[in-house]
């Protein structure tokens, strides 16, 4: 069971290659596939309460790398000559020191074993997608249930005398 201070490290391009909807998007527009992944993970983060880091492999792109917030997700583009796997390993070590449960989402078996060896819990791309879809169904169900229930008004009016209600109203207005 996830706790709000749990952390999920996601190998971004691994998810894009493993999730059929993102794989199809990637063929037409990689940036759109990345954005869709971030949208899905942002919804998941909001529902699960986990802190999510999405790591994109930029080892073949020159530069210093970048880390920024998007939809309250932490998005990391690795430094030049650093793979997503190396970045995930580094983050595992840093975050483990803070005594958090760390989950690593990747279908790369070597990376799963390395993360597991560092004390992280592994999650395959398929397992994460199933969890995201289940959470989406729960959210939709909650929304439907709320729409079906009549809005219950504050019952305070029904339970206090007219004298007390009058005093409360004067207080609310700032009168003495």
C-alpha positions as CSV (number, residue, x, y, z in Angstrom):
1,X,0.0,0.0,0.0
2,X,1.4,3.4,-1.0
3,X,1.9,6.1,1.6
4,X,2.0,9.8,0.7
5,X,5.8,10.0,1.3
6,X,6.5,7.1,-1.0
7,X,8.5,7.8,-4.2
8,X,8.0,6.4,-7.7
9,X,10.9,6.6,-10.1
10,X,9.7,6.1,-13.7
11,X,11.9,5.3,-16.7
12,X,10.0,7.6,-19.1
13,X,11.1,6.2,-22.4
14,X,10.8,2.6,-21.1
15,X,7.1,3.3,-20.4
16,X,6.6,5.0,-23.8
17,X,8.0,1.9,-25.5
18,X,6.0,-0.5,-23.3
19,X,2.5,1.1,-23.2
20,X,0.7,0.5,-26.5
21,X,-1.1,3.9,-26.5
22,X,2.2,5.7,-26.0
23,X,4.1,3.5,-28.5
24,X,1.6,4.4,-31.2
25,X,1.8,8.1,-30.3
26,X,5.6,8.0,-30.3
27,X,5.6,6.8,-34.0
28,X,3.9,10.1,-35.0
29,X,5.2,12.5,-32.3
30,X,7.6,11.7,-29.5
31,X,6.9,14.9,-27.7
32,X,3.2,14.2,-27.7
33,X,3.9,10.7,-26.3
34,X,6.0,12.3,-23.5
35,X,3.2,14.8,-22.7
36,X,0.6,12.0,-22.6
37,X,2.8,10.0,-20.2
38,X,3.3,13.0,-17.9
39,X,-0.5,13.7,-17.9
40,X,-1.2,10.1,-17.0
41,X,1.4,10.1,-14.2
42,X,0.2,13.4,-12.9
43,X,-3.3,12.0,-12.4
44,X,-1.8,8.9,-10.8
45,X,0.3,11.0,-8.5
46,X,-2.8,13.1,-7.5
47,X,-4.8,10.0,-6.6
48,X,-2.0,7.9,-5.0
49,X,-0.3,10.7,-3.1
50,X,3.1,9.4,-4.2
51,X,5.9,11.7,-5.3
52,X,6.7,10.8,-8.9
53,X,10.0,11.4,-10.7
54,X,10.0,10.8,-14.4
55,X,13.5,10.2,-15.8
56,X,14.1,10.7,-19.6
57,X,17.4,9.4,-21.1
58,X,19.3,12.2,-22.6
59,X,22.8,10.6,-22.7
60,X,23.1,11.1,-26.4
61,X,22.2,14.8,-26.2
62,X,24.9,17.3,-25.2
63,X,24.2,19.4,-22.2
64,X,24.0,19.5,-18.5
65,X,20.7,17.8,-18.1
66,X,17.6,19.4,-16.6
67,X,15.2,18.9,-13.7
68,X,11.9,20.8,-13.5
69,X,8.4,20.5,-12.2
70,X,5.5,19.8,-14.5
71,X,2.0,19.0,-13.1
72,X,3.7,18.6,-9.7
73,X,5.8,15.8,-11.2
74,X,9.6,16.0,-11.0
75,X,10.8,15.6,-14.6
76,X,14.5,14.8,-15.1
77,X,16.4,14.8,-18.3
78,X,19.7,13.1,-17.6
79,X,23.1,14.8,-18.1
80,X,25.2,14.2,-21.1
81,X,26.7,10.7,-21.0
82,X,24.4,9.6,-18.2
83,X,21.7,7.0,-18.9
84,X,18.3,7.0,-17.3
85,X,19.3,3.8,-15.5
86,X,22.3,5.5,-13.9
87,X,20.2,8.5,-12.9
88,X,17.6,6.2,-11.4
89,X,20.3,4.3,-9.4
90,X,21.7,7.6,-8.1
91,X,18.2,8.9,-7.1
92,X,17.5,5.5,-5.4
93,X,20.6,6.1,-3.2
94,X,19.7,9.7,-2.4
95,X,16.1,9.1,-1.6
96,X,16.7,5.9,0.4
97,X,18.8,8.0,2.8
98,X,15.6,9.9,3.6
99,X,13.9,6.6,4.7
100,X,11.2,6.5,2.1
101,X,9.7,3.6,0.2
102,X,11.1,3.8,-3.3
103,X,9.4,2.1,-6.3
104,X,11.2,1.9,-9.6
105,X,9.0,1.5,-12.7
106,X,10.9,-0.1,-15.6
107,X,10.7,-3.2,-17.7
108,X,14.5,-3.3,-18.0
109,X,15.3,-6.5,-16.1
110,X,18.9,-5.4,-15.3
111,X,17.6,-2.1,-13.9
112,X,15.0,-3.9,-11.9
113,X,17.6,-6.0,-10.3
114,X,19.9,-3.1,-9.6
115,X,17.0,-1.1,-8.0
116,X,16.0,-4.1,-6.0
117,X,19.6,-4.5,-4.8
118,X,19.5,-0.9,-3.5
119,X,16.4,-1.6,-1.5
120,X,13.8,-0.2,-4.0
121,X,10.7,-2.1,-4.9
122,X,10.3,-2.8,-8.6
123,X,7.3,-2.3,-10.7
124,X,7.1,-3.4,-14.4
125,X,5.7,-1.1,-17.0
126,X,2.7,-3.4,-17.3
127,X,2.0,-3.4,-13.6
128,X,2.2,0.4,-13.5
129,X,-0.2,0.8,-16.4
130,X,-2.7,-1.6,-14.7
131,X,-2.5,0.4,-11.5
132,X,-3.0,3.7,-13.4
133,X,-6.0,2.3,-15.2
134,X,-7.5,0.9,-11.9
135,X,-7.0,4.3,-10.3
136,X,-8.7,6.0,-13.2
137,X,-11.7,3.7,-12.9
138,X,-11.9,4.5,-9.1
139,X,-11.8,8.2,-9.8
140,X,-14.6,7.9,-12.4
141,X,-16.7,5.8,-10.0
142,X,-16.2,8.4,-7.2
143,X,-17.3,11.1,-9.6
144,X,-20.4,9.2,-10.7
145,X,-21.3,8.5,-7.0
146,X,-21.0,12.1,-6.1
147,X,-23.1,13.2,-9.1
148,X,-25.8,10.7,-8.1
149,X,-26.0,11.8,-4.4
150,X,-28.1,14.8,-3.6
151,X,-26.0,17.6,-2.1
152,X,-26.6,17.6,1.6
153,X,-26.7,21.1,3.1
154,X,-25.2,22.0,6.4
155,X,-27.5,20.7,9.1
156,X,-26.5,23.3,11.6
157,X,-29.5,25.4,10.8
158,X,-31.8,22.6,11.7
159,X,-30.2,21.9,15.1
160,X,-29.8,25.3,16.7
161,X,-32.4,27.6,18.1
162,X,-33.4,30.8,16.4
163,X,-31.7,32.8,19.2
164,X,-28.3,31.0,18.7
165,X,-28.6,31.4,14.9
166,X,-29.2,35.1,15.3
167,X,-26.1,35.5,17.5
168,X,-24.0,33.5,15.1
169,X,-25.2,35.6,12.2
170,X,-24.3,38.8,14.1
171,X,-20.8,37.4,14.8
172,X,-20.4,36.4,11.1
173,X,-21.2,40.0,10.1
174,X,-18.8,41.4,12.7
175,X,-21.6,43.0,14.8
176,X,-21.6,42.9,18.6
